[in-house]
């Protein structure tokens, strides 16, 4: 199932969005140039398969294309993470202090 916005500005027909075209057409042009005018035929096919993978429709929340899921994954992997490590002796008091702070 596809999630689309019912607006002529955002969708073309029932399943294709404008953002898909913004991403898909340059990928297609790059593939055509690589495949037709260079000796990089295998690399062009690998590039095309990656591009097609990124445009696969998925039904997960409001993100309906794989490239959106990949952007969320990269954002999750490379964001700042803060870890707290405590000595066992003062662990209980620190946990109470943090939970009190969070409330």
N, C-alpha and C positions, 0 to 999 in steps of 0.2 A: 504494500500500500504506500502511496506517495503522499507526502504532506506538502501541499502547495497553497499559496495565497491566491485568493480569487480576485486578481487584479490584472488588467491588461499590461500594466507597466512591469509587473514582476514575473508573469508566466507567459509562455508561448504554448497555447494549447492546454492539454490536460497534465502532461508529465514533465515538460521541459521548462526549467527556470532560466532566467536571463543570466544568473551567475554561473550556471552550468555552461552556457555558451561562451561567456567571458573566459572561462578556464579551458573549455574543450577545443575551441577554434585555434588558439595559439599552439596547443599541444598537437593538434592535427597538422598544422603548418610546419612545425618543427619536425614531426615525423616524416612528412612528405619530403622536406628538404634533405634530411639525413638519409632517407631511403633511396631517393632518386638521384641525388647529385654527389654523393660521397661513397666511399668504400665501407662505410659503417652500417652495413645491412643488419647484422646481428644486434648491434647496439640499438639501432632504430626499432627493431622488433621488441627488444626488452623495454625500451622507453614507451612504446605503444601499449604493451601489456601492463606496465605500471600505471599509465594514464587511465586505461580502462578500469583497472582495479580501483582507482581513486574515484571514479564516477559511478561505481556500483551503488544502486539505491538500497538503503537499509532502513529498517523500521526500528529505530531506537530513539526514544524521546522525541524532541523536535528537530534533531539533526538527521537529515534524510539522505545524505550522501557520504560516502566513505571518506572523502577529503576533509569533511567537517569533523568526523570522528578522529582522523589522524591529527588534525590541528589540536583538538582537545587532548589527545594522548601526549603530543609533544609538549604542550603547555603544562600538563601534569608532571611529566618527567623532569623538565628543566626549571620548574619553579623553585623558589626558596623554601627550604625545609628547615624547621627549627626543632632540634632534639634536646630533651632535658634528661640528664643523667644525675642520679642522686646516690649518695652513700646510704647503705641499708639502715644505719643508725638514725639518720634524720629524715628518712624517706616518708614516714607517716606524717610528720609535722609539715613537711613541704607539700605533700599532697593535699592536706587540709587547707593550707594557706592558698594554694593555687585554685582549689575548688571554691574557696570563699571569695577569691579575687574574680573568678569567672561569674559567680552569681551576682 
